[in-house]
Amino acid sequence: MIRSFDDPAGKNPDQFSPRALLQSLERQLSQTRRVTGTKADAAQQLVYDAWEAATGEEEQALIFSALKLDPMNVDALLQAAVYAGLDGEEEIEYLRQVEAAGEKSLGPKAFKEFAGHFWGFIETRPYMRARARLAEALRHAGRLEEAIAEWNTMLELNPGDNQGIRYLLLPTVLTLNRLEAARKLFEAYPGESEFNTVFAWGRVLERFLSDDLPGAVTALEVARKQNSHMQAYVKRHRSLPRGLPEAYAPGSKEEAICYAEVLRAAWEKHPAALKWLEAQKMK
């Protein structure tokens, strides 16, 4: 039985539930005191140890020990959501609270000092992981505008985008036919179409939606050269496996699998583009 982090000894296992997670986190957020210094560092080290744990039981024990030391530890809170099986609106509500916990733990000074290079400072990374989780949950719930807002804020904090959230943002703005936003991403990350399948195939769609058919044809040649596997997934000629590959190389089938779902959603929102793609013969 998994335990609530309010109940690390497991004396009241019935207390563990999505609602208990939210209530406990809300109580922590209402307090003005933050856990800092040695205790916060020790909690984060327990999380790192949990990521390397040999068994699930050992992982859970370490995560809950971390939360006992620091109930606002963002990485531990994110893992607790997995144990609770949160999804849908409950997950979104919880992740918003975790994001708030991360913001409170960092404090306003960090957002001034680290802005523009956020991922470059280790203490900011749990917060950025929380925002990424929230954005993905919003996207899966169909709340695309809210997801885009999260991603845009993350890019403002860290334009270098070490997390690669631009690869989710681009097809999402194309889904909504927000072409100017897509063009800004192409400008901000030049050359991506040469080695990344999202930008390569996203450029094709952007050119088609811009009524630039010659440009779309040229972009399609680049996209097919960059990753020849993606077209079969976009057109649903090939089914996606249940799980994602652990790693991929540019141009590989594994790369196509990693990004096919979000790219396919963008293309399927524009049936005329799919019909056009179907008519384009392979050279």
Secondary structure, 3 states (H helix, E strand, C coil): CCCCCCCCCCCCHHHCCHHHHHHHHHHHHHCCCCCCHHHHHHHHHHHHHHHCCCCHHHHHHHHHHHHHHCCCCHHHHHHHHHHHCCCHHHHHHHHHHHHHHHHHHHCHHHHHHCCCCHHHCHHHHHHHHHHHHHHHHHHHCCCHHHHHHHHHHHHHHCCCCCCCCHHHHHHHHHHCCCHHHHHHHHHHCCCHHHCCHHHHHHHHHHHHHCCCHHHHHHHHHHHHHHCCCHHHHHCCCCCCCCCCCCCCCCCCHHHHHHHHHHHHHHHHCCHHHHHHHHHCCCC
